[in-house]
């Protein structure tokens, strides 16, 4: 059965990716939604009664979740046409003031979980399949007060670019999506609202547009997506200028 897997699927950008998969990929027969809260997944799935949607309430910071996911794959034997690694989290604040569990959990979700879900999914992917990894403009240069988050997103971007080259002979495309700030639950969960002048002045990206255009680009064989001209310029500056200089105006 041709399947799409979406992590971090219960709201925000993940919800928009679900809508875009339904609109852009009618060939998908089953969609797997992965997130922590079962009730949110089921509520979202109920909005599309004509589609076959499987809800997997998994906490991807818990290693046991990967065993459960692997067993689900072994039982269902899906033909994974699309994998969207959207699950992620961030926290604003100085590292010296942060709780260890908070920062370690960020690494677990943004890096370890993305890697594990990808490795476990690849045996079920064939030529023509695609992987869409959600990174961030934060991967373009280090950002003080979001030190760990930026480092994890740099991992996502580097991982994605290298994996695309590895999978090229198999005909599997990997796209890195790097959105800027969006009006989703991420900002509140990251403790950003009202605590960062930078975030208050930056141009925001629209989740629907990010999901629609990044998925469209993946389906056309592209490997990178950055929304808005402002952030495309920031990507160029992050490559050309010393990061010690870029950090002077990227502070949050």
WOZIMO-V197206 format. One line per field, one symbol per residue. psi: psi as a letter, one per 20 degrees, with the letter a starting at -180 (. if undefined). A space follows every 50 residues. Layout:
BEGIN
psi = ???
END
This chain:
BEGIN
psi = ppqpppqliiachghhhgghghghmiiphppppprgoghgghgghiimii qopppnnpojiohhhhgggghgghghlqnohpponiprrrpprphhiqqg hghhhgggghgggggghgghhhijprpirqpopocqiiihqqoqilgggg ghhhgggggggghghhighikppppopmqaqqmaiggghjkhpjjohghh iqpqqpgggggghhhghgijjrjqppqphghhghgghhhhqphhghihjj p.
END
